[in-house]
Amino acid sequence: VATNDTNEDFNGSFVFETDEAPFLPVEYTAGFNLQFARGDSSDPTITQVDRDMDMYGLFFNDTWRITPSLTLNMGLRYDLRVLEGDLGGPDPFEQPGFSRDKPEDVWLNVALGSEGTLGLRPWRPTPTDTLDLSPRVGFAWDLFGTGQSVIRGSYGIFHDRVPTLTHRSIVNSYNGLNIQTVVERHPLVVQSFFPNPPAGDALPAGSTTVPSPSGDTPYTQHMSAGFQHKILPNTTFSTDYTHILGLNFLMTRNVNAPLINGVCPFDTALIAKGITNSLCRFRMRLGHDQSGRIHVNSLSLRLDRSFSSGFGFLIGYTLGSVKEFNRGGFPVIIGVAPADPNDKFGDIHFGPAENDVRHRLTANLIYQLPYDINVSTVVAANSPAPYDKTRGRDTNGDGFRNDRSKGVGVHSERGDNFFNTDLRLSKRFFIDETKIVEVLWEMF
C-alpha cells in the first residue's frame, strides 16, 4: 500500500486555442485549460493518492516426450488483479437505479459531479476481471529422427496488466473529485482570475473522465510455426512465421463528441441541468474503452554458421507488418483515441504502428585474422518506419490535439531507410592460466 501526496499543476495549466493570448501580457502563449486540485489535503494544490492493487497468479506447465521424435509442451496460467485503495471504490454501475446496460446514465452523473445523482466518489474505473485464463501449447518434431530437421509450432494466450497509474489517471479526473478542468473562451472572464485559480464551485467542468462498464484485461494470442534444417555440419537454415492478435487494448474516446448533425449525445440532459454554455465542449472521456486491437505478422529467414575454423556468421531477414487502432501524438498512458470518436472501428483508424518496419536485414560476422586478432561486425538495415501527419490541433472536438486531416490515415507517411554498421577488432593476451588481457578497438 502506497499513499502519496501529489501536486496537481500548482495554480493551473493554460492552453490557448490560438497563437495569441486573449489578454495581456502577450508572453503567455501556452496555456488556457485551467486545472486545479480539490482533495483531502488542506493544500488546494495537493491531492492524496492511494494506489493499491492485489495481484494473484497460478501457473501449471509440463512437457511430454510422446515419441523419441515428438515433444509436447502444455501449460495454463490464471491471473487475478483486484483494485484496492482509492482505486477500488464503489462500482457506479451497481448503484440503485443504474446498470451496465445503460452506461450513459452513469457517465452523465459522474460527469456532473456534485450536481449528479451519484455525487463525488472515487468510483471504480473498471470492474474486476475474474476470467484471465492463459493456456499455451507447443510441440517440436524431429522430422526424420536424425536431429537434422525440426518442425516447431506453438499457440498461447498472454494477458497484459493495466498499470495502477492508468487507473489513477481515470479516477483522478472524475469531475470535482481531485481535478476539475474549466474551458472558458471569454477574455474578460479569463482576465478576472488569471493567473490564479478561479472559484471552483462556481464553474462547471469542461472535461471529465467517466468509468468503464467493462473490465476485460488486454491480451494477445501468439501463434507461430517454424522449420529448421542443418544444411552443413556447422551451418543451419531456419524459417519462422509468427502471428499475434492483440485484443481489449485501451482506447480513449469522447462519448459526448459531436454527431454528424453537430448535436452532442448529452446536450438535452446538460441543458436540463442548466449547463447551456458548454454542451459539446463538456467532454466525457471514456479512458478505458477496450476496443483497441493489434495485428502482427512476420516471416523470418535465418542462416547461421557456428564459429569454427576461425569463421562464423548469422544472417537474418524479416518481412513484417504491425497494425493497430491508433491515433498519433497522444501518450498511450490512458490509451489511444480514434480520429472520429463516433467511429472507433473505422478503417482510417487502423493502420501501421510506429514500429511497423516491413523489411529488416541483420548480419553478424566474426573472423579470426593472423596473430589471433578477431574482427567482427554487426550490420543492420531496414526500410522506412512510419509517422503521423497531424494538424497539431483538436479539430474534431474530442478533447485531444494533434488530429489528422480528414481522409488521412494512421501513420500514413514513411521516413527514410536505415543502415548501420558496427565494427570491432580484438586481441587477447594470455598472461598465465588465470589472467587474460583483451584489447578492443570499436567503431559505431
N, C-alpha and C positions, 0 to 999 in steps of 0.2 A: 504494500500500500504506500503510495507516494502522494503527499499533499504539498502543493506548491503555490506560492504567490506569484502571479504573472502580471506584467504590465500590459495594458491594452491600449497602445497608441497614445499614451500621455493625454494631451489635450485635443487629440483628434488628428485624423489624416484627411487631406483635402484634395479632391480631384476635379479639375476644370474640364468642361466639355469643349473648350476652345483653347487656343494658344495664348489668349489674352485674358488676364484676370478681370472679373467684373467689378473690381474695386481697387483702391489704392492701398499700399504701394504696388506698382505693377510687377515687382520682382516675384511676387507669389504667382508662379505659373504652373505649379504642380500640386494640386490638392483641392478637393472640394466635397467628397463624400465624407462627412464628419462622423467619426466613430468615437463613442465614449463608453466607459465601463460603469456598470452598476452591479454590485455583488455583495458578498458577505463582509468584505473588508471595509473599514471606516475610511480608507483612502479611495476616492472615487475613480482613480486610475488603476486600481489593483483588483484583480479577481482571484479568488481561491479556486484552485484546480485540484481535483481528486481523481486521478486516473488509476483505475484498478480493473484488472481482468484476470480471472482464474482460467487456466488452460490445462486440460487433461488429454492424454494421448495413450492409446493402447495399440500395440503392433505385434502381429504374428507373421513369421516367414519360414519357409522350409524349402529344401532342394531335394529332388528325387532323381536318382540315376535309373531311368526306366530301362534302358539297354546300355551296353558299353558305348554306343554311339549317340545316344539321345539323353539329354538332361533337361529337366523341367524345374522351373522355379516359380513358386506362388506365394503371395502374401496378402494381408489385409490389415489396414490401419483404420482406427476410429479416433476422431478428434472432437472435443467439446470445449468451447470457449464461452465463458459466462461473464458478461459485463457486470462490474461492481462499482462501488463508489458513486460519484455523481453521474457516471455513465449508465448505471443500472437503475435509473428511476422508474416510475410507473410507465406501463405501456399505454400510450394515449388511445390506441385502437380498442382497448379492452375496458375503457371507461364507460359508465352508463350512458346510453344514447348514441354511442359511436361504434363503428365496426370497420373491419378491413375491406368490406365490400364497397364502402363509400369513403375512400381515403380523403376525398376533397373536403369533407366536413371537418376532419381533424386538421388538415392543412390550413384551412381558413382560421380556425380558432387558435391554433398555435401561432399563426402569423399575427393575429390581433393581440396576442399577449394578454395584458391585464384587462383588455376590453372584451376578450373572448370568453366563452363558457368554460374552457379548460383552465384558464388562468396561467400564472407564471410558475412553471415547474421545469426541472431538468428532465424532460421526457426522454425515455429510452430511444436512442437514434434508430435502432433496428432490433427486431425480435431475436432471441437466441436460436441459432440453427443447431438442431439436435440430430441431424441426419448426415453428418460428414463421414461417410464410409468411403475408403480409398482402396479398392482392390488393385492388384497388379499381377501379371503373369508373364513369363518369358521362357524361351527354350533355346537350346543350342544343339545342332545336329551335325555330327561328323559324317559328311555325305558318303564317303567311301570307306570309312573306318580306318583311314591311314593317317589322320591328323594333318592332311594337306589341304582339305577343302571343308569349310564350315558354313552352315546356314544358320542365321540368328533371327529371332523375332521377339517382339515384346509389346505389351499393352498395359497401361496403368492410368489411374486417376490420382491426381495430386491436388489437394485442397490448399488454397492460399490462406493468408491471415490478414484481416483488415487491422492495421495498427491502431492503437488507442488514440494516437494523435488525430487520425481521420475522424473517429467518433467524437473526439473532443471538439474538433472544429465545427461539427454539426450541432452538438448540444450548446456550445458556446454562442452560437449565432441565433438561437431562438429569440424571438422578439422580446426585448426587455429583460431577459434573464441576466446576461453579463454584458453583451454589446448591443447597441442599437444604432443602426445606420439611418441617417436622415438625408434625403435628397431634396434640395431646395434650390430653385433657379432664380429667385427674385433677388437682384443685387442689394436692395435696401434691407431685406431680411438678413442677408449674409453679413452686411456691414454692422448690423446691430449686435452681433456676438463674436465675429471673427477677430482674433484667432482663439478665443476662449470657447469652452463648450456651452451650448445653449441649455435651456431648462428642458431636460429630457422628457418630463411628464407632459409637457405642453405640445410636443411634436409627435406626429405619427411616424412609424418606421417606414423607410423606403425600401428596405431589403431585409429579408429574414430567411432562415433555413427551416425546412419542415421535415418531420421524421418519415422513415420509410415503413410501409406496411409489410415488407418482405425482409427476411433475414438470411437469405441463401448466401453461402460463402463462395467467393470466386474459386474456380477450379479449372484445371487443364486436363485434357485427355491426350496422353502421349502414345503414339503408335509408331513402331519402327520395324524395319526389315533390312537384313544385310547379308552379304556374301563375302567370304574371304578365302583366297587361294594362294598357296605358296608356289610361285612360278619358277623360282630358282632356290638353291639351298639357303641363300641369305636375303632373298627378295620376296616380298608379299604384295599382292594386289587385293584391294578390298573396295567394295561399294556399299553405300548405306542410303536408305530412304527414310526420312522422318516426317511425320505429320503431327502437328499439335493443334488442338482446338481448345481455345480458352473461352469459358462462359461465366456469366454473372460478374463480370468486371465492372468496377464502379464507373458511373457516369453522373454528371450533374446537369440538370436542366431546370428551366424556369417553368413551373406548372401554371403560372399566370401570364405566360408570354402571349402577345397579340396573336389572334387567329387571322385567317385570310381576310376576313371582313374588317379587321382592325380592332375588333372588340376583344377584350380580355375575359377569360372564363369567370373571374370573380368580381367583375365590375358591379353587377347588381347587388351582390352581398356587401361589397365595400361601401357603396352608396347608401345602403340601408343602415350602415354603421356610422354614417356621417363623414366618411372619407371620400371627398369628391375631387380633391386636387392631386391625388396620387394615381389611383387606378392602375393603369398598365405599368406605371413606374413602381408600383407596390410589388416588388419582385419576391416570389416564393420559390426559393431554390431547393429542389429535392436533391440533396447531396449524396444519396445512397440509392440512386436508380441503377439497379444491377442488370442493365441491358447491354453492357459493353461486351464485345467479342473480339477474339484474336484468332487468326488463321496463320499457321506457319507450315510451309512445305520446303523441304530441302533434299537435294540429291548430291551426295558426296562421292568423289573418286579419290583413291589414295594409293600411292606407290611407295613402299617402304623398304629400304635396304638397311639391315642392321650393320653396325660398324664392324668391319673385318678387313684384313689386309690393307689397313690404313685408309679405308674409304667407307663412307656411309651417307645416306640421304633420305629425305622424306619429302615427297611432292604431293600436294593435295589441291583439289579443285572442288568448289561447291557452287551449285546452281540453286538459288533460294528465292523465296518470296515470303514476306511478312506483311500481313494486312490486319487492320483493326478499325473499329469505330473510334474516331479520334477528332480532335479539334486542336490545332497547334496553338502555342502561345499562352497556355494556361497551365499552372502546376497541377500535376496529377494527384496531389495530396488528397483532394476531395473528388477525384475523378475528372474525366474529360467531359466536355459539353458539346452536343451536336450544333452544327451551324444553324439549323432550323429546330427550335425547341419542340415544335409540334410534329416533327417528322424525324424522330430519333433513329429510325431504321432506313432512312433514305440512302440510295446508292451513293450519293455525293459525299456522305459522311464516312463511307467505308473505303479506305484506301491504304496506301503504303504506310508502314510505321517508320519512325525515324531511323531505325536500323535495317531498313529494307535495302540490302545490297544484293543485286541479282547475281553478280559474278564475283567470286573471290578465289584468288590463287595464292597459295603459300608454299614456300620451298625452304628447306633446311638442309644444308650440306656441310659435311666435315671431311677434311682431307689432311693426311699426315705428310708433311714435307720432309726433306732430309734433315738430319740432326734433331729428329723428334720434335719438330715445330708443327703445331696443328693450326690449320686455317679453317675457319667456319664462317658461314654466312646465313642470314635469315632474310628472305625476300618475301614481301607481302604486296599484293596488288589487288585492287577491286574496282568495280565500276562505280559510278557516282551514287552517293546517298541522297535521299530526297529531303526537301524542306518545304515549308508552307509559304504561300504567297498571301499575306494578310493586309488588311487596310489599317490596322492599328487603332480601330475604334469599335464601339458597340453599335452596330448598325441594325441589329435585329431585335433589340430590346430585351435580351435575356440576362443582362447584367454583367456580361463578360466582354472584355475588349479583345482586339486582335481578330475580328471576324474576317472571313474571306469574302470576296466579292461574289455576287450571285452567279451561280454556274461554275465556280472554281472549286475543284475537289480537294480532298485532303492530300497534303504533301504533293502537289501537282508539279512542282519544279524539281530539277535534279542539279546537283552541284558538279564538281569536277572529278575526273578519275583520280585514283590514289595509287601511288607507288612508293615503296620504301625499302631500303636495303641497309642491313646492319652487317658489319664485318668485324671479325676478331682473329688476332694472332696470339698464340700462347706457347710458352716453353716452360717445361718443368725441369727443375734441378734437384736431383736426389742427393741429399747430404749424407744421410745414413738410413737405417731401416725405419726410423720413426720420424724423420724430418724431411719435408719436401718444401721447396720454394718454387712458386709459379709466377712468372712474369707475363702480364697481359698487355696487349695494345688493342683498343677497341675504337670503332668509328660508327656513329649512328647518323 
